C-alpha cells in the first residue's frame, strides 16, 4: 500500500493531476500506520504481522 501510494504521488506530480496526488498521500499514510501497528505486534486485519 505504501508503494502504491508513492507511485500515485509521483504520477500525480508529473502529470499535474491533483486527485492522484491526494489519493497517493492517503494510501501512503494508511500504509505507514498499518506498518507501524504490525511492527508493534498488534493484529492488523486478522493478521499477526502486516508486511
PDB file of N, CA, C and O in Angstrom:
ATOM      1  N   UNK A   1       0.819  -1.177   0.000  1.00  0.00           N
ATOM      2  CA  UNK A   1       0.000   0.000   0.000  1.00  0.00           C
ATOM      3  C   UNK A   1       0.876   1.259   0.000  1.00  0.00           C
ATOM      4  O   UNK A   1       0.538   2.264  -0.625  1.00  0.00           O
ATOM      5  N   UNK A   2       1.986   1.188   0.698  1.00  0.00           N
ATOM      6  CA  UNK A   2       2.900   2.325   0.718  1.00  0.00           C
ATOM      7  C   UNK A   2       3.495   2.548  -0.674  1.00  0.00           C
ATOM      8  O   UNK A   2       3.610   3.683  -1.135  1.00  0.00           O
ATOM      9  N   UNK A   3       3.867   1.467  -1.326  1.00  0.00           N
ATOM     10  CA  UNK A   3       4.459   1.574  -2.663  1.00  0.00           C
ATOM     11  C   UNK A   3       3.445   2.144  -3.655  1.00  0.00           C
ATOM     12  O   UNK A   3       3.786   2.996  -4.476  1.00  0.00           O
ATOM     13  N   UNK A   4       2.211   1.677  -3.580  1.00  0.00           N
ATOM     14  CA  UNK A   4       1.166   2.193  -4.465  1.00  0.00           C
ATOM     15  C   UNK A   4       0.938   3.681  -4.213  1.00  0.00           C
ATOM     16  O   UNK A   4       0.749   4.451  -5.155  1.00  0.00           O
ATOM     17  N   UNK A   5       0.955   4.084  -2.948  1.00  0.00           N
ATOM     18  CA  UNK A   5       0.801   5.497  -2.616  1.00  0.00           C
ATOM     19  C   UNK A   5       1.920   6.338  -3.191  1.00  0.00           C
ATOM     20  O   UNK A   5       1.675   7.426  -3.713  1.00  0.00           O
ATOM     21  N   UNK A   6       3.150   5.847  -3.102  1.00  0.00           N
ATOM     22  CA  UNK A   6       4.294   6.586  -3.638  1.00  0.00           C
ATOM     23  C   UNK A   6       4.220   6.683  -5.154  1.00  0.00           C
ATOM     24  O   UNK A   6       4.523   7.727  -5.732  1.00  0.00           O
ATOM     25  N   UNK A   7       3.816   5.588  -5.797  1.00  0.00           N
ATOM     26  CA  UNK A   7       3.670   5.603  -7.261  1.00  0.00           C
ATOM     27  C   UNK A   7       2.616   6.630  -7.679  1.00  0.00           C
ATOM     28  O   UNK A   7       2.825   7.384  -8.628  1.00  0.00           O
ATOM     29  N   UNK A   8       1.477   6.658  -6.966  1.00  0.00           N
ATOM     30  CA  UNK A   8       0.441   7.628  -7.302  1.00  0.00           C
ATOM     31  C   UNK A   8       0.900   9.055  -7.036  1.00  0.00           C
ATOM     32  O   UNK A   8       0.536   9.970  -7.775  1.00  0.00           O
ATOM     33  N   UNK A   9       1.698   9.256  -5.987  1.00  0.00           N
ATOM     34  CA  UNK A   9       2.248  10.586  -5.723  1.00  0.00           C
ATOM     35  C   UNK A   9       3.121  11.058  -6.879  1.00  0.00           C
ATOM     36  O   UNK A   9       3.008  12.199  -7.327  1.00  0.00           O
ATOM     37  N   UNK A  10       3.979  10.184  -7.351  1.00  0.00           N
ATOM     38  CA  UNK A  10       4.887  10.542  -8.443  1.00  0.00           C
ATOM     39  C   UNK A  10       4.103  10.805  -9.730  1.00  0.00           C
ATOM     40  O   UNK A  10       4.342  11.800 -10.415  1.00  0.00           O
ATOM     41  N   UNK A  11       3.170   9.913 -10.053  1.00  0.00           N
ATOM     42  CA  UNK A  11       2.382  10.089 -11.276  1.00  0.00           C
ATOM     43  C   UNK A  11       1.545  11.365 -11.198  1.00  0.00           C
ATOM     44  O   UNK A  11       1.460  12.116 -12.170  1.00  0.00           O
ATOM     45  N   UNK A  12       0.932  11.608 -10.045  1.00  0.00           N
ATOM     46  CA  UNK A  12       0.144  12.825  -9.873  1.00  0.00           C
ATOM     47  C   UNK A  12       0.984  14.079  -9.972  1.00  0.00           C
ATOM     48  O   UNK A  12       0.530  15.086 -10.516  1.00  0.00           O
ATOM     49  N   UNK A  13       2.206  14.037  -9.454  1.00  0.00           N
ATOM     50  CA  UNK A  13       3.097  15.194  -9.520  1.00  0.00           C
ATOM     51  C   UNK A  13       3.556  15.459 -10.952  1.00  0.00           C
ATOM     52  O   UNK A  13       3.579  16.601 -11.411  1.00  0.00           O
ATOM     53  N   UNK A  14       3.920  14.382 -11.649  1.00  0.00           N
ATOM     54  CA  UNK A  14       4.437  14.532 -13.013  1.00  0.00           C
ATOM     55  C   UNK A  14       3.337  14.997 -13.971  1.00  0.00           C
ATOM     56  O   UNK A  14       3.573  15.877 -14.799  1.00  0.00           O
ATOM     57  N   UNK A  15       2.149  14.420 -13.867  1.00  0.00           N
ATOM     58  CA  UNK A  15       1.075  14.756 -14.799  1.00  0.00           C
ATOM     59  C   UNK A  15       0.266  15.973 -14.373  1.00  0.00           C
ATOM     60  O   UNK A  15      -0.461  16.552 -15.181  1.00  0.00           O
ATOM     61  N   UNK A  16       0.389  16.362 -13.113  1.00  0.00           N
ATOM     62  CA  UNK A  16      -0.360  17.519 -12.636  1.00  0.00           C
ATOM     63  C   UNK A  16      -1.796  17.212 -12.271  1.00  0.00           C
ATOM     64  O   UNK A  16      -2.615  18.124 -12.155  1.00  0.00           O
ATOM     65  N   UNK A  17      -2.115  15.935 -12.087  1.00  0.00           N
ATOM     66  CA  UNK A  17      -3.474  15.536 -11.722  1.00  0.00           C
ATOM     67  C   UNK A  17      -3.564  15.514 -10.193  1.00  0.00           C
ATOM     68  O   UNK A  17      -2.938  14.686  -9.531  1.00  0.00           O
ATOM     69  N   UNK A  18      -4.342  16.425  -9.657  1.00  0.00           N
ATOM     70  CA  UNK A  18      -4.429  16.610  -8.214  1.00  0.00           C
ATOM     71  C   UNK A  18      -5.042  15.446  -7.465  1.00  0.00           C
ATOM     72  O   UNK A  18      -4.636  15.150  -6.341  1.00  0.00           O
ATOM     73  N   UNK A  19      -6.018  14.779  -8.071  1.00  0.00           N
ATOM     74  CA  UNK A  19      -6.691  13.676  -7.375  1.00  0.00           C
ATOM     75  C   UNK A  19      -5.736  12.502  -7.146  1.00  0.00           C
ATOM     76  O   UNK A  19      -5.821  11.826  -6.121  1.00  0.00           O
ATOM     77  N   UNK A  20      -4.839  12.260  -8.084  1.00  0.00           N
ATOM     78  CA  UNK A  20      -3.852  11.188  -7.888  1.00  0.00           C
ATOM     79  C   UNK A  20      -2.898  11.540  -6.758  1.00  0.00           C
ATOM     80  O   UNK A  20      -2.504  10.671  -5.980  1.00  0.00           O
ATOM     81  N   UNK A  21      -2.530  12.797  -6.666  1.00  0.00           N
ATOM     82  CA  UNK A  21      -1.660  13.274  -5.588  1.00  0.00           C
ATOM     83  C   UNK A  21      -2.345  13.046  -4.234  1.00  0.00           C
ATOM     84  O   UNK A  21      -1.717  12.560  -3.294  1.00  0.00           O
ATOM     85  N   UNK A  22      -3.630  13.398  -4.138  1.00  0.00           N
ATOM     86  CA  UNK A  22      -4.379  13.247  -2.892  1.00  0.00           C
ATOM     87  C   UNK A  22      -4.538  11.779  -2.510  1.00  0.00           C
ATOM     88  O   UNK A  22      -4.324  11.414  -1.354  1.00  0.00           O
ATOM     89  N   UNK A  23      -4.907  10.946  -3.459  1.00  0.00           N
ATOM     90  CA  UNK A  23      -5.071   9.514  -3.188  1.00  0.00           C
ATOM     91  C   UNK A  23      -3.732   8.904  -2.798  1.00  0.00           C
ATOM     92  O   UNK A  23      -3.683   8.045  -1.918  1.00  0.00           O
ATOM     93  N   UNK A  24      -2.661   9.324  -3.427  1.00  0.00           N
ATOM     94  CA  UNK A  24      -1.330   8.822  -3.090  1.00  0.00           C
ATOM     95  C   UNK A  24      -0.942   9.148  -1.666  1.00  0.00           C
ATOM     96  O   UNK A  24      -0.391   8.301  -0.963  1.00  0.00           O
ATOM     97  N   UNK A  25      -1.224  10.374  -1.226  1.00  0.00           N
ATOM     98  CA  UNK A  25      -0.922  10.759   0.153  1.00  0.00           C
ATOM     99  C   UNK A  25      -1.726   9.909   1.129  1.00  0.00           C
ATOM    100  O   UNK A  25      -1.185   9.421   2.121  1.00  0.00           O
ATOM    101  N   UNK A  26      -3.010   9.730   0.854  1.00  0.00           N
ATOM    102  CA  UNK A  26      -3.874   8.951   1.744  1.00  0.00           C
ATOM    103  C   UNK A  26      -3.388   7.513   1.839  1.00  0.00           C
ATOM    104  O   UNK A  26      -3.300   6.972   2.942  1.00  0.00           O
ATOM    105  N   UNK A  27      -3.069   6.877   0.711  1.00  0.00           N
ATOM    106  CA  UNK A  27      -2.609   5.499   0.722  1.00  0.00           C
ATOM    107  C   UNK A  27      -1.268   5.345   1.437  1.00  0.00           C
ATOM    108  O   UNK A  27      -1.056   4.377   2.167  1.00  0.00           O
ATOM    109  N   UNK A  28      -0.374   6.293   1.225  1.00  0.00           N
ATOM    110  CA  UNK A  28       0.927   6.219   1.881  1.00  0.00           C
ATOM    111  C   UNK A  28       0.784   6.349   3.396  1.00  0.00           C
ATOM    112  O   UNK A  28       1.458   5.638   4.142  1.00  0.00           O
ATOM    113  N   UNK A  29      -0.080   7.241   3.855  1.00  0.00           N
ATOM    114  CA  UNK A  29      -0.282   7.427   5.296  1.00  0.00           C
ATOM    115  C   UNK A  29      -0.941   6.200   5.913  1.00  0.00           C
ATOM    116  O   UNK A  29      -0.513   5.740   6.972  1.00  0.00           O
ATOM    117  N   UNK A  30      -1.972   5.663   5.272  1.00  0.00           N
ATOM    118  CA  UNK A  30      -2.631   4.466   5.794  1.00  0.00           C
ATOM    119  C   UNK A  30      -1.667   3.286   5.808  1.00  0.00           C
ATOM    120  O   UNK A  30      -1.642   2.519   6.770  1.00  0.00           O
ATOM    121  N   UNK A  31      -0.884   3.135   4.762  1.00  0.00           N
ATOM    122  CA  UNK A  31       0.103   2.062   4.720  1.00  0.00           C
ATOM    123  C   UNK A  31       1.133   2.184   5.824  1.00  0.00           C
ATOM    124  O   UNK A  31       1.521   1.185   6.429  1.00  0.00           O
ATOM    125  N   UNK A  32       1.580   3.410   6.091  1.00  0.00           N
ATOM    126  CA  UNK A  32       2.559   3.623   7.159  1.00  0.00           C
ATOM    127  C   UNK A  32       1.965   3.312   8.523  1.00  0.00           C
ATOM    128  O   UNK A  32       2.640   2.727   9.371  1.00  0.00           O
ATOM    129  N   UNK A  33       0.712   3.692   8.749  1.00  0.00           N
ATOM    130  CA  UNK A  33       0.046   3.389  10.021  1.00  0.00           C
ATOM    131  C   UNK A  33      -0.096   1.891  10.209  1.00  0.00           C
ATOM    132  O   UNK A  33       0.182   1.378  11.292  1.00  0.00           O
ATOM    133  N   UNK A  34      -0.523   1.180   9.175  1.00  0.00           N
ATOM    134  CA  UNK A  34      -0.659  -0.277   9.276  1.00  0.00           C
ATOM    135  C   UNK A  34       0.688  -0.945   9.500  1.00  0.00           C
ATOM    136  O   UNK A  34       0.780  -1.924  10.241  1.00  0.00           O
ATOM    137  N   UNK A  35       1.717  -0.433   8.875  1.00  0.00           N
ATOM    138  CA  UNK A  35       3.064  -0.977   9.043  1.00  0.00           C
ATOM    139  C   UNK A  35       3.543  -0.806  10.481  1.00  0.00           C
ATOM    140  O   UNK A  35       4.100  -1.732  11.071  1.00  0.00           O
ATOM    141  N   UNK A  36       3.325   0.372  11.036  1.00  0.00           N
ATOM    142  CA  UNK A  36       3.736   0.628  12.423  1.00  0.00           C
ATOM    143  C   UNK A  36       2.948  -0.251  13.387  1.00  0.00           C
ATOM    144  O   UNK A  36       3.524  -0.816  14.317  1.00  0.00           O
ATOM    145  N   UNK A  37       1.645  -0.372  13.180  1.00  0.00           N
ATOM    146  CA  UNK A  37       0.836  -1.228  14.054  1.00  0.00           C
ATOM    147  C   UNK A  37       1.291  -2.682  13.977  1.00  0.00           C
ATOM    148  O   UNK A  37       1.369  -3.367  14.997  1.00  0.00           O
ATOM    149  N   UNK A  38       1.588  -3.148  12.780  1.00  0.00           N
ATOM    150  CA  UNK A  38       2.064  -4.520  12.626  1.00  0.00           C
ATOM    151  C   UNK A  38       3.426  -4.722  13.259  1.00  0.00           C
ATOM    152  O   UNK A  38       3.698  -5.782  13.823  1.00  0.00           O
ATOM    153  N   UNK A  39       4.286  -3.716  13.174  1.00  0.00           N
ATOM    154  CA  UNK A  39       5.621  -3.819  13.765  1.00  0.00           C
ATOM    155  C   UNK A  39       5.558  -3.830  15.290  1.00  0.00           C
ATOM    156  O   UNK A  39       6.424  -4.407  15.946  1.00  0.00           O
ATOM    157  N   UNK A  40       4.529  -3.188  15.852  1.00  0.00           N
ATOM    158  CA  UNK A  40       4.379  -3.147  17.298  1.00  0.00           C
ATOM    159  C   UNK A  40       3.768  -4.427  17.853  1.00  0.00           C
ATOM    160  O   UNK A  40       3.694  -4.599  19.070  1.00  0.00           O
ATOM    161  N   UNK A  41       3.336  -5.315  16.987  1.00  0.00           N
ATOM    162  CA  UNK A  41       2.802  -6.597  17.425  1.00  0.00           C
ATOM    163  C   UNK A  41       1.288  -6.662  17.478  1.00  0.00           C
ATOM    164  O   UNK A  41       0.736  -7.685  17.882  1.00  0.00           O
ATOM    165  N   UNK A  42       0.602  -5.601  17.084  1.00  0.00           N
ATOM    166  CA  UNK A  42      -0.852  -5.616  17.070  1.00  0.00           C
ATOM    167  C   UNK A  42      -1.344  -6.385  15.850  1.00  0.00           C
ATOM    168  O   UNK A  42      -0.747  -6.314  14.776  1.00  0.00           O
ATOM    169  N   UNK A  43      -2.432  -7.116  16.028  1.00  0.00           N
ATOM    170  CA  UNK A  43      -3.031  -7.825  14.893  1.00  0.00           C
ATOM    171  C   UNK A  43      -3.728  -6.803  13.991  1.00  0.00           C
ATOM    172  O   UNK A  43      -4.552  -6.019  14.462  1.00  0.00           O
ATOM    173  N   UNK A  44      -3.403  -6.811  12.718  1.00  0.00           N
ATOM    174  CA  UNK A  44      -3.994  -5.892  11.751  1.00  0.00           C
ATOM    175  C   UNK A  44      -4.782  -6.723  10.757  1.00  0.00           C
ATOM    176  O   UNK A  44      -4.224  -7.570  10.061  1.00  0.00           O
ATOM    177  N   UNK A  45      -6.087  -6.475  10.695  1.00  0.00           N
ATOM    178  CA  UNK A  45      -6.997  -7.171   9.770  1.00  0.00           C
ATOM    179  C   UNK A  45      -6.901  -8.693   9.932  1.00  0.00           C
ATOM    180  O   UNK A  45      -6.930  -9.435   8.950  1.00  0.00           O
ATOM    181  N   UNK A  46      -6.787  -9.138  11.173  1.00  0.00           N
ATOM    182  CA  UNK A  46      -6.756 -10.561  11.449  1.00  0.00           C
ATOM    183  C   UNK A  46      -5.397 -11.207  11.263  1.00  0.00           C
ATOM    184  O   UNK A  46      -5.276 -12.424  11.405  1.00  0.00           O
ATOM    185  N   UNK A  47      -4.377 -10.434  10.951  1.00  0.00           N
ATOM    186  CA  UNK A  47      -3.028 -10.980  10.760  1.00  0.00           C
ATOM    187  C   UNK A  47      -2.147 -10.536  11.924  1.00  0.00           C
ATOM    188  O   UNK A  47      -2.303  -9.434  12.450  1.00  0.00           O
ATOM    189  N   UNK A  48      -1.233 -11.393  12.313  1.00  0.00           N
ATOM    190  CA  UNK A  48      -0.312 -11.036  13.388  1.00  0.00           C
ATOM    191  C   UNK A  48       0.723 -10.013  12.915  1.00  0.00           C
ATOM    192  O   UNK A  48       1.175  -9.181  13.702  1.00  0.00           O
ATOM    193  N   UNK A  49       1.101 -10.069  11.632  1.00  0.00           N
ATOM    194  CA  UNK A  49       2.092  -9.138  11.077  1.00  0.00           C
ATOM    195  C   UNK A  49       1.545  -8.574   9.782  1.00  0.00           C
ATOM    196  O   UNK A  49       0.877  -9.269   9.017  1.00  0.00           O
ATOM    197  N   UNK A  50       1.835  -7.315   9.548  1.00  0.00           N
ATOM    198  CA  UNK A  50       1.435  -6.674   8.293  1.00  0.00           C
ATOM    199  C   UNK A  50       2.709  -6.283   7.549  1.00  0.00           C
ATOM    200  O   UNK A  50       3.519  -5.499   8.044  1.00  0.00           O
ATOM    201  N   UNK A  51       2.870  -6.840   6.360  1.00  0.00           N
ATOM    202  CA  UNK A  51       4.069  -6.541   5.566  1.00  0.00           C
ATOM    203  C   UNK A  51       3.707  -5.557   4.504  1.00  0.00           C
ATOM    204  O   UNK A  51       4.562  -5.159   3.713  1.00  0.00           O
TER     205      UNK A  51
END
